[in-house]
Amino acid sequence: MFLETPNYKFIMSTFLPSFRFLRCPLCRKDFKLSGSTLICKNKHSFDVAREGYANLFNKPIKTKYDKTLFSARRSVTLGGFFDLLAETLAGIIAVKFKGASNLTIADCGCGEGTLFAKIVNTARKKIKNIDAVGVDISKDGVKLAAGKNRDMSWIVSDLSNIALKDKSIDVILNILSPANYAEFNRCAKSGGLILKVIPERGYLSEIRRALGKPKSGGENVKKIFYENFKNAKETRITQKQKIPQALKKDFLKMTPLSWSVGAEQENIDFGGELTLDLTILQADI
Ligand SMILES: [Zn+2]
């Protein structure tokens, strides 16, 4: 019987591009690669898993994000709900780095990675050589991401101590996810870009209305972003989309956790359309 064994050479060739941006989360020294193990000068070592990701966060933690949520988010993203966002972000990157021959992009809070992969693949039509590294504290998310996207690198890492070197990244993305601006500033190259995406009032408002949840906008998050980055600017995207019946449950499963959709609400009817309403906050570093 033929057993499929992981091809480490292939996995390592896909992981290698990002290896030079990584640093040890324990002592902050550079890594050397020995086989499929990252080792720093102080002999802290981290294996690259057969799926092609490295777990650079050695304390196992419980996150609120589980496999059900990741799988729902993946279906919704593959279904095209966030395509306008992916195109707009890739467009901002292409304009900012027009004529660049290579680029490094990190998505901090990448989850299961499908949206990040869409953004990178769209940006690669304009800028050929993009090294992309997805960062998330959830091992489940990163594992899913790595399994599906071999031409990108993926690490499990804590946003308060991102395992990326100082000034190593051109574009830092942070999409519908908590931020750490001190760390983003540290990792971003001078001349780089930080792009944070926040929900606006209309975002999935049809679901919120059906659940009887109050309206909320991202004003406070926006204020904090402007306090951190005086030169910030913003782009808002709004789009109503028809939702196929088969995807409706996935939308309910991926709704913001603060709305707490219980099991009894999983069959709630929110109608046939949903609104994508997001603001992209942009800081030039
Ligand atoms: Zn170390």
Boltz pocket constraint, residues with backbone or C-beta under 6 A from the ligand:
constraints:
  - pocket:
      binder: B
      contacts: [[A, 24], [A, 25], [A, 26], [A, 27], [A, 28], [A, 29], [A, 40], [A, 41], [A, 42], [A, 43], [A, 44]]
      max_distance: 6.0
